[in-house]
Amino acid sequence: MKQQQTKNIISVTVLICLLLTVNCLLLTNSAFAEIKEVAVKSSYDVVGQKLGNYTLIDQDGNKFNTKDFAGKPVVLSLVYLGCGHACSTITLQLNNALNVAGKDLGTKFRAVTVSFDPEHDTPKKLKDFGKNFTDDFRQWRFATSDKKTIENLSKNLGFYYEKLATGYDHINMVTIIDTQGRIYKQVYGLDFKPEDILNPVYQAMKLIKAPQSTQLSVMDKLKLFCYKYDESSGQYKLNYGLIVTLSIGSILQAATIIWIIIYVWGKGKKSKGIRQEFIEVFKPKEPPSIL
């Protein structure tokens, strides 16, 4: 009996230690996901707000103002040229959408890609980058500005980015601005389809009321939260630490719950048997029949 109790205590202790270890790892890795969650919420909160007036400098060194956007919807993306993978992928996907739009780009709406790394991304570098996607910079401009302007623009758009030692961590997002200069919709992720961009553009063009911000699906959150900027390679990679930790944590927690249920149920059955034996031994016995 004592030997079994000792085994049970050891089993519980081991499980608790494993759970505590996993929870510590979860706290470390989930800090990354928590930052992303706050970033997404910030981007939700600005939908419907007016875009301020900011002076930008395009790929040819010409200045223009965001107030000039009024009258036509604008597809606005923020990138930086030193990005190892995400920014090029977003721009490529955006290019696919704009190709589908055809002549509507320019006549019905505009596109602007802005660098949030003005320290390194000069107009000339932006033009070289832009040539990979377009040969008509009148309809799709690549722009930069001074640091303060970029910070204010990013905040206005609800665009999160953070300077790291060898690059930036940032949210993967494209913003649709409506004909009245209001933030109409945010499009998240790296693998959006042309219709994900063009549908809200055409809705904004027809003055259809902006859709209410909805929570991201589980899959969308995985795409956003399970990718992490790797400073050593300068690329975005799957955050395997977070994925493995979440998986192990879920398995261990489920195993602990099952073990507790089995243990309590088994102990309850055993206690019930002991109580029944006790009742049988000590219950008053009926006097023998004298008949």
C-alpha positions as a Markdown table, in Angstrom:
| # | Residue | x | y | z |
|---|---|---|---|---|
| 1 | Met | 0.0 | 0.0 | 0.0 |
| 2 | Lys | 2.7 | 2.5 | 1.0 |
| 3 | Gln | 4.8 | 1.5 | -2.0 |
| 4 | Gln | 1.9 | 2.3 | -4.4 |
| 5 | Gln | 1.3 | 5.7 | -2.7 |
| 6 | Thr | 5.0 | 6.5 | -3.1 |
| 7 | Lys | 4.8 | 5.7 | -6.8 |
| 8 | Asn | 1.7 | 7.9 | -7.2 |
| 9 | Ile | 3.5 | 10.8 | -5.4 |
| 10 | Ile | 6.5 | 10.4 | -7.7 |
| 11 | Ser | 4.3 | 10.3 | -10.8 |
| 12 | Val | 2.4 | 13.4 | -9.8 |
| 13 | Thr | 5.7 | 15.3 | -8.9 |
| 14 | Val | 7.3 | 14.4 | -12.3 |
| 15 | Leu | 4.2 | 15.6 | -14.2 |
| 16 | Ile | 4.1 | 18.9 | -12.2 |
| 17 | Cys | 7.8 | 19.5 | -12.9 |
| 18 | Leu | 7.3 | 18.9 | -16.6 |
| 19 | Leu | 4.3 | 21.2 | -16.7 |
| 20 | Leu | 6.2 | 23.9 | -14.9 |
| 21 | Thr | 9.0 | 23.6 | -17.4 |
| 22 | Val | 6.7 | 23.8 | -20.3 |
| 23 | Asn | 4.9 | 26.8 | -18.8 |
| 24 | Cys | 8.2 | 28.6 | -18.4 |
| 25 | Leu | 8.9 | 28.0 | -22.1 |
| 26 | Leu | 5.4 | 29.1 | -23.0 |
| 27 | Leu | 5.8 | 32.4 | -21.1 |
| 28 | Thr | 9.1 | 33.1 | -23.0 |
| 29 | Asn | 7.8 | 32.1 | -26.5 |
| 30 | Ser | 4.3 | 33.5 | -26.0 |
| 31 | Ala | 5.8 | 37.0 | -25.4 |
| 32 | Phe | 6.4 | 37.1 | -29.2 |
| 33 | Ala | 2.7 | 36.0 | -29.9 |
| 34 | Glu | 1.5 | 38.6 | -27.4 |
| 35 | Ile | 3.3 | 41.4 | -29.2 |
| 36 | Lys | 1.8 | 40.3 | -32.5 |
| 37 | Glu | -1.7 | 40.1 | -30.9 |
| 38 | Val | -1.3 | 43.7 | -29.7 |
| 39 | Ala | -0.1 | 44.7 | -33.2 |
| 40 | Val | -3.1 | 43.2 | -34.9 |
| 41 | Lys | -5.5 | 44.9 | -32.4 |
| 42 | Ser | -3.8 | 48.2 | -33.1 |
| 43 | Ser | -4.4 | 47.7 | -36.8 |
| 44 | Tyr | -8.1 | 46.8 | -36.2 |
| 45 | Asp | -8.6 | 50.0 | -34.2 |
| 46 | Val | -7.6 | 52.4 | -36.9 |
| 47 | Val | -10.0 | 51.1 | -39.5 |
| 48 | Gly | -12.4 | 53.9 | -40.3 |
| 49 | Gln | -10.0 | 56.7 | -39.3 |
| 50 | Lys | -8.8 | 59.4 | -41.6 |
| 51 | Leu | -5.3 | 59.1 | -43.1 |
| 52 | Gly | -3.3 | 62.2 | -42.2 |
| 53 | Asn | -1.4 | 64.3 | -44.6 |
| 54 | Tyr | 2.2 | 63.2 | -45.0 |
| 55 | Thr | 4.9 | 64.3 | -47.4 |
| 56 | Leu | 6.6 | 61.4 | -49.2 |
| 57 | Ile | 9.5 | 61.2 | -51.7 |
| 58 | Asp | 9.0 | 58.8 | -54.6 |
| 59 | Gln | 11.5 | 56.7 | -56.5 |
| 60 | Asp | 12.4 | 59.7 | -58.8 |
| 61 | Gly | 13.0 | 62.0 | -55.9 |
| 62 | Asn | 9.7 | 63.9 | -56.4 |
| 63 | Lys | 7.7 | 65.0 | -53.3 |
| 64 | Phe | 4.0 | 64.3 | -53.0 |
| 65 | Asn | 1.4 | 64.4 | -50.3 |
| 66 | Thr | -1.0 | 61.7 | -49.1 |
| 67 | Lys | -3.8 | 64.2 | -49.3 |
| 68 | Asp | -3.5 | 63.8 | -53.1 |
| 69 | Phe | -4.9 | 60.3 | -52.6 |
| 70 | Ala | -8.4 | 61.7 | -52.2 |
| 71 | Gly | -10.8 | 60.7 | -54.9 |
| 72 | Lys | -9.5 | 57.3 | -55.7 |
| 73 | Pro | -8.8 | 54.2 | -53.5 |
| 74 | Val | -5.2 | 53.5 | -52.7 |
| 75 | Val | -3.5 | 50.2 | -52.0 |
| 76 | Leu | -0.7 | 51.1 | -49.5 |
| 77 | Ser | 2.0 | 48.7 | -48.4 |
| 78 | Leu | 4.9 | 49.2 | -46.1 |
| 79 | Val | 8.2 | 47.3 | -46.6 |
| 80 | Tyr | 11.9 | 47.6 | -46.2 |
| 81 | Leu | 14.5 | 46.5 | -48.7 |
| 82 | Gly | 16.7 | 44.6 | -46.3 |
| 83 | Cys | 13.9 | 42.2 | -45.5 |
| 84 | Gly | 15.0 | 38.7 | -46.3 |
| 85 | His | 11.7 | 37.2 | -47.4 |
| 86 | Ala | 8.4 | 38.7 | -46.2 |
| 87 | Cys | 8.5 | 42.1 | -47.9 |
| 88 | Ser | 9.4 | 40.8 | -51.3 |
| 89 | Thr | 6.7 | 38.1 | -51.0 |
| 90 | Ile | 4.1 | 40.8 | -50.1 |
| 91 | Thr | 5.2 | 43.0 | -53.0 |
| 92 | Leu | 5.1 | 40.0 | -55.4 |
| 93 | Gln | 1.6 | 39.1 | -54.2 |
| 94 | Leu | 0.5 | 42.7 | -54.6 |
| 95 | Asn | 1.9 | 42.7 | -58.1 |
| 96 | Asn | -0.2 | 39.7 | -58.9 |
| 97 | Ala | -3.3 | 41.5 | -57.7 |
| 98 | Leu | -2.4 | 44.7 | -59.7 |
| 99 | Asn | -1.8 | 42.6 | -62.8 |
| 100 | Val | -5.3 | 41.2 | -62.5 |
| 101 | Ala | -6.7 | 44.7 | -62.1 |
| 102 | Gly | -5.1 | 45.6 | -65.5 |
| 103 | Lys | -6.1 | 49.1 | -66.6 |
| 104 | Asp | -8.1 | 49.8 | -63.5 |
| 105 | Leu | -4.8 | 50.5 | -61.8 |
| 106 | Gly | -4.3 | 54.2 | -62.4 |
| 107 | Thr | -7.7 | 54.9 | -63.8 |
| 108 | Lys | -9.8 | 53.7 | -60.9 |
| 109 | Phe | -7.3 | 53.3 | -58.0 |
| 110 | Arg | -3.6 | 53.8 | -57.2 |
| 111 | Ala | -0.9 | 51.8 | -55.4 |
| 112 | Val | 1.9 | 53.1 | -53.2 |
| 113 | Thr | 4.7 | 51.1 | -51.5 |
| 114 | Val | 6.5 | 53.0 | -48.7 |
| 115 | Ser | 9.7 | 52.0 | -47.0 |
| 116 | Phe | 9.8 | 52.3 | -43.2 |
| 117 | Asp | 13.7 | 52.2 | -43.3 |
| 118 | Pro | 14.5 | 55.6 | -44.6 |
| 119 | Glu | 18.0 | 55.4 | -43.2 |
| 120 | His | 19.0 | 52.8 | -45.9 |
| 121 | Asp | 16.2 | 52.8 | -48.5 |
| 122 | Thr | 17.0 | 55.7 | -50.8 |
| 123 | Pro | 14.7 | 56.7 | -53.8 |
| 124 | Lys | 17.3 | 55.2 | -56.2 |
| 125 | Lys | 17.2 | 51.8 | -54.3 |
| 126 | Leu | 13.5 | 51.9 | -54.2 |
| 127 | Lys | 13.3 | 52.4 | -58.0 |
| 128 | Asp | 15.7 | 49.5 | -58.5 |
| 129 | Phe | 13.5 | 47.4 | -56.3 |
| 130 | Gly | 10.3 | 48.6 | -58.0 |
| 131 | Lys | 11.6 | 47.7 | -61.4 |
| 132 | Asn | 11.2 | 44.0 | -60.4 |
| 133 | Phe | 7.5 | 44.5 | -60.3 |
| 134 | Thr | 6.4 | 47.4 | -62.6 |
| 135 | Asp | 7.6 | 49.6 | -65.4 |
| 136 | Asp | 4.9 | 52.3 | -64.8 |
| 137 | Phe | 5.8 | 54.2 | -61.7 |
| 138 | Arg | 3.0 | 56.7 | -62.4 |
| 139 | Gln | 0.4 | 54.2 | -61.2 |
| 140 | Trp | 2.5 | 52.3 | -58.6 |
| 141 | Arg | 4.9 | 54.6 | -56.7 |
| 142 | Phe | 7.7 | 53.5 | -54.4 |
| 143 | Ala | 8.4 | 56.1 | -51.7 |
| 144 | Thr | 10.2 | 57.0 | -48.6 |
| 145 | Ser | 10.4 | 60.0 | -46.2 |
| 146 | Asp | 12.2 | 61.2 | -43.1 |
| 147 | Lys | 12.2 | 59.0 | -40.0 |
| 148 | Lys | 9.6 | 61.1 | -38.1 |
| 149 | Thr | 7.1 | 61.1 | -41.0 |
| 150 | Ile | 7.4 | 57.3 | -41.4 |
| 151 | Glu | 6.8 | 56.8 | -37.7 |
| 152 | Asn | 3.7 | 59.0 | -37.8 |
| 153 | Leu | 2.4 | 57.3 | -41.0 |
| 154 | Ser | 3.0 | 53.9 | -39.6 |
| 155 | Lys | 1.2 | 54.7 | -36.4 |
| 156 | Asn | -1.7 | 56.2 | -38.3 |
| 157 | Leu | -2.0 | 53.0 | -40.4 |
| 158 | Gly | -1.7 | 50.7 | -37.3 |
| 159 | Phe | 1.4 | 49.2 | -38.8 |
| 160 | Tyr | 3.7 | 47.6 | -36.2 |
| 161 | Tyr | 7.5 | 47.5 | -36.8 |
| 162 | Glu | 10.4 | 47.2 | -34.4 |
| 163 | Lys | 14.1 | 47.9 | -35.1 |
| 164 | Leu | 16.4 | 45.0 | -34.2 |
| 165 | Ala | 20.1 | 44.7 | -34.4 |
| 166 | Thr | 20.2 | 43.4 | -38.0 |
| 167 | Gly | 16.8 | 44.3 | -39.3 |
| 168 | Tyr | 13.1 | 44.8 | -38.4 |
| 169 | Asp | 10.4 | 42.7 | -37.0 |
| 170 | His | 7.1 | 43.8 | -38.5 |
| 171 | Ile | 3.5 | 42.9 | -39.2 |
| 172 | Asn | 2.7 | 41.6 | -42.6 |
| 173 | Met | -0.1 | 43.8 | -43.9 |
| 174 | Val | -1.5 | 45.8 | -46.8 |
| 175 | Thr | -3.9 | 48.7 | -46.2 |
| 176 | Ile | -6.7 | 49.8 | -48.4 |
| 177 | Ile | -7.6 | 53.5 | -48.3 |
| 178 | Asp | -11.0 | 54.6 | -49.6 |
| 179 | Thr | -11.9 | 57.5 | -51.9 |
| 180 | Gln | -12.4 | 59.8 | -48.9 |
| 181 | Gly | -8.9 | 59.1 | -47.4 |
| 182 | Arg | -10.1 | 56.8 | -44.7 |
| 183 | Ile | -8.5 | 53.5 | -43.7 |
| 184 | Tyr | -11.0 | 51.0 | -45.2 |
| 185 | Lys | -9.5 | 47.5 | -44.7 |
| 186 | Gln | -6.4 | 45.7 | -43.6 |
| 187 | Val | -5.2 | 42.6 | -45.5 |
| 188 | Tyr | -2.9 | 40.4 | -43.5 |
| 189 | Gly | -0.4 | 37.7 | -44.2 |
| 190 | Leu | 2.0 | 36.7 | -47.0 |
| 191 | Asp | -0.2 | 34.6 | -49.3 |
| 192 | Phe | -3.2 | 36.8 | -49.9 |
| 193 | Lys | -5.0 | 36.3 | -53.2 |
| 194 | Pro | -5.8 | 39.1 | -55.8 |
| 195 | Glu | -9.4 | 39.2 | -54.8 |
| 196 | Asp | -8.4 | 39.8 | -51.2 |
| 197 | Ile | -7.0 | 43.1 | -52.4 |
| 198 | Leu | -9.3 | 44.0 | -55.3 |
| 199 | Asn | -12.6 | 43.2 | -53.7 |
| 200 | Pro | -12.3 | 45.9 | -50.9 |
| 201 | Val | -10.8 | 48.3 | -53.5 |
| 202 | Tyr | -13.9 | 48.1 | -55.7 |
| 203 | Gln | -16.2 | 48.2 | -52.6 |
| 204 | Ala | -14.4 | 51.4 | -51.5 |
| 205 | Met | -14.8 | 52.8 | -55.0 |
| 206 | Lys | -18.6 | 52.3 | -54.8 |
| 207 | Leu | -18.7 | 53.9 | -51.3 |
| 208 | Ile | -19.9 | 50.6 | -49.8 |
| 209 | Lys | -19.7 | 50.9 | -46.1 |
| 210 | Ala | -16.4 | 49.5 | -44.8 |
| 211 | Pro | -16.7 | 46.0 | -43.4 |
| 212 | Gln | -16.4 | 45.7 | -39.6 |
| 213 | Ser | -13.1 | 44.4 | -38.4 |
| 214 | Thr | -13.3 | 40.7 | -37.6 |
| 215 | Gln | -11.1 | 38.6 | -35.5 |
| 216 | Leu | -8.5 | 36.6 | -37.4 |
| 217 | Ser | -9.1 | 32.9 | -38.0 |
| 218 | Val | -6.9 | 30.4 | -36.2 |
| 219 | Met | -5.0 | 29.7 | -39.5 |
| 220 | Asp | -4.4 | 33.5 | -40.1 |
| 221 | Lys | -3.1 | 33.8 | -36.5 |
| 222 | Leu | -0.8 | 30.9 | -37.1 |
| 223 | Lys | 0.6 | 32.5 | -40.2 |
| 224 | Leu | 1.2 | 35.8 | -38.4 |
| 225 | Phe | 2.3 | 34.5 | -35.0 |
| 226 | Cys | 4.3 | 31.4 | -35.9 |
| 227 | Tyr | 6.8 | 33.4 | -38.1 |
| 228 | Lys | 9.6 | 35.2 | -36.3 |
| 229 | Tyr | 12.4 | 37.4 | -37.6 |
| 230 | Asp | 15.7 | 35.6 | -37.4 |
| 231 | Glu | 18.5 | 38.1 | -36.8 |
| 232 | Ser | 21.3 | 35.7 | -37.8 |
| 233 | Ser | 19.9 | 35.1 | -41.3 |
| 234 | Gly | 17.9 | 38.3 | -41.7 |
| 235 | Gln | 14.9 | 36.2 | -42.8 |
| 236 | Tyr | 11.5 | 35.3 | -41.4 |
| 237 | Lys | 11.3 | 31.7 | -40.3 |
| 238 | Leu | 8.9 | 29.5 | -38.6 |
| 239 | Asn | 9.1 | 29.9 | -34.8 |
| 240 | Tyr | 9.6 | 26.2 | -34.1 |
| 241 | Gly | 10.2 | 26.9 | -30.4 |
| 242 | Leu | 6.7 | 28.3 | -30.0 |
| 243 | Ile | 5.1 | 25.5 | -32.1 |
| 244 | Val | 6.9 | 22.7 | -30.3 |
| 245 | Thr | 6.3 | 24.2 | -26.9 |
| 246 | Leu | 2.6 | 24.7 | -27.5 |
| 247 | Ser | 2.4 | 21.1 | -28.8 |
| 248 | Ile | 4.2 | 19.5 | -25.9 |
| 249 | Gly | 2.3 | 21.7 | -23.4 |
| 250 | Ser | -1.0 | 20.6 | -24.8 |
| 251 | Ile | 0.0 | 16.9 | -24.7 |
| 252 | Leu | 1.3 | 17.1 | -21.2 |
| 253 | Gln | -1.7 | 19.0 | -19.9 |
| 254 | Ala | -4.1 | 16.5 | -21.5 |
| 255 | Ala | -2.0 | 13.6 | -20.1 |
| 256 | Thr | -2.1 | 15.2 | -16.6 |
| 257 | Ile | -5.9 | 15.7 | -16.7 |
| 258 | Ile | -6.4 | 12.1 | -17.9 |
| 259 | Trp | -4.1 | 10.7 | -15.2 |
| 260 | Ile | -5.8 | 12.7 | -12.5 |
| 261 | Ile | -9.2 | 11.4 | -13.6 |
| 262 | Ile | -8.0 | 7.8 | -13.7 |
| 263 | Tyr | -6.3 | 8.2 | -10.4 |
| 264 | Val | -9.2 | 9.8 | -8.6 |
| 265 | Trp | -11.7 | 7.3 | -10.2 |
| 266 | Gly | -9.6 | 4.4 | -9.2 |
| 267 | Lys | -9.0 | 5.7 | -5.7 |
| 268 | Gly | -12.8 | 6.3 | -5.4 |
| 269 | Lys | -13.6 | 2.7 | -6.5 |
| 270 | Lys | -11.1 | 1.4 | -4.0 |
| 271 | Ser | -12.4 | 3.6 | -1.2 |
| 272 | Lys | -15.9 | 2.4 | -2.0 |
| 273 | Gly | -14.8 | -1.2 | -1.7 |
| 274 | Ile | -13.2 | -0.5 | 1.6 |
| 275 | Arg | -16.3 | 1.3 | 2.9 |
| 276 | Gln | -18.5 | -1.6 | 1.8 |
| 277 | Glu | -16.2 | -4.1 | 3.6 |
| 278 | Phe | -16.4 | -1.9 | 6.7 |
| 279 | Ile | -20.2 | -1.8 | 6.6 |
| 280 | Glu | -20.4 | -5.6 | 6.1 |
| 281 | Val | -18.1 | -6.2 | 9.2 |
| 282 | Phe | -19.6 | -3.7 | 11.6 |
| 283 | Lys | -23.3 | -3.6 | 10.6 |
| 284 | Pro | -25.6 | -5.1 | 13.3 |
| 285 | Lys | -26.3 | -8.7 | 12.7 |
| 286 | Glu | -29.9 | -10.0 | 12.9 |
| 287 | Pro | -30.5 | -12.4 | 15.8 |
| 288 | Pro | -30.8 | -16.0 | 14.7 |
| 289 | Ser | -34.3 | -17.2 | 14.1 |
| 290 | Ile | -35.6 | -19.4 | 16.9 |
| 291 | Leu | -38.3 | -20.9 | 14.7 |
